[in-house]
Every structure is written in structure tokens, then in C-alpha cells.
């Protein structure tokens, strides 16, 4: 059976510069997939990029730190992974 390695980028949608880096890696053949962050400064752009580049597989990113929550001003535990439940 043939094996396939899938390279996936984290934080798609975090910012325009993150989106640029992910798309450059994908277009140069180094990246197969990305994980989309919602409610971040680059989310709308990332969503549009997924529509115009259908060969990039996209999943959803579950984030609890270092991002802007969708339902409140800030995370109650700040940016601490330990505080988020790690």
C-alpha cells in the first residue's frame, strides 16, 4: 500500500501575513492542508483563499489561547495554555 505524507499548516486566518505564508507554501507544493481559525483578523481572507484554491484542504482550528474569542472580549485565562485546561 502506498503511503502519503500530508503537511498541514496551523493558524490559517490568524493574520494576512500568516495567510500569505500558508498560500506560498501551498502554491510551491510544500503544503497540502491548513487549519482555519475563525473570528481572527485574517479569517475572511483565508475563507476567500479556500474558494479560489480548492486543492488546499482546510479543517477547523479549535483555539483557546493567543486569539480573539468569538463570544467575549478576551479569554478569562489570558494566553496561558495551563489556564485553558492543559
C-alpha positions in Angstrom: 0.0 0.0 0.0 1.3 3.4 -0.9 1.8 5.9 1.9 1.2 9.6 1.7 2.5 12.4 3.9 0.2 15.3 4.4 1.7 18.6 5.6 -0.7 20.8 7.4 -0.3 24.5 8.5 -1.7 25.8 11.7 -3.4 29.2 12.2 -4.8 29.9 8.8 -6.8 33.1 9.2 -4.8 34.5 12.1 -3.4 37.4 10.0 -2.7 38.4 6.4 1.0 37.6 6.8 0.1 34.1 8.1 -2.3 33.6 5.2 0.5 34.7 2.8 3.0 32.2 4.2 0.5 29.4 4.1 -0.5 30.1 0.5 3.1 30.5 -0.7 3.9 27.1 0.8 0.8 25.5 -0.7 1.4 27.0 -4.2 5.1 25.9 -4.1 4.0 22.3 -3.4 5.2 22.1 0.2 1.8 22.2 1.9 -1.3 20.1 1.4 -3.7 21.4 4.1 -4.3 24.2 6.6 -6.4 24.6 9.7 -8.7 27.7 9.7 -9.0 29.9 12.8 -12.4 31.7 13.0 -13.1 35.3 14.2 -9.5 36.4 13.6 -8.2 39.4 11.6 -7.4 37.2 8.5 -10.4 34.8 8.6 -12.4 36.4 5.8 -9.3 36.5 3.6 -8.5 32.9 4.4 -12.0 31.8 3.6 -11.8 33.5 0.2 -8.4 31.9 -0.5 -10.0 28.4 0.1 -12.6 29.2 -2.5 -10.0 30.2 -5.1 -7.6 27.4 -4.2 -9.7 24.2 -3.9 -6.7 21.9 -3.8 -5.8 23.2 -0.4 -7.6 21.0 2.1 -9.0 23.0 5.1 -10.1 21.9 8.5 -11.2 23.9 11.6 -8.9 25.1 14.3 -10.0 24.8 17.9 -8.2 27.6 19.7 -8.3 28.6 23.4 -5.3 30.9 23.7 -3.4 33.6 21.7 -6.5 34.5 19.7 -9.6 36.7 19.8 -12.6 34.8 21.2 -15.8 35.0 19.2 -18.1 35.4 22.2 -16.2 37.6 24.7 -13.6 40.4 24.8 -10.7 38.1 25.9 -10.1 34.7 27.2 -10.6 34.6 31.0 -7.3 32.7 31.5 -5.3 35.1 29.3 -2.8 33.4 27.0 -1.9 30.6 29.3 -2.4 27.0 27.9 -2.3 25.8 31.5 -5.1 28.1 32.4 -7.1 26.9 29.5 -7.0 23.4 30.8 -3.8 21.8 29.6 
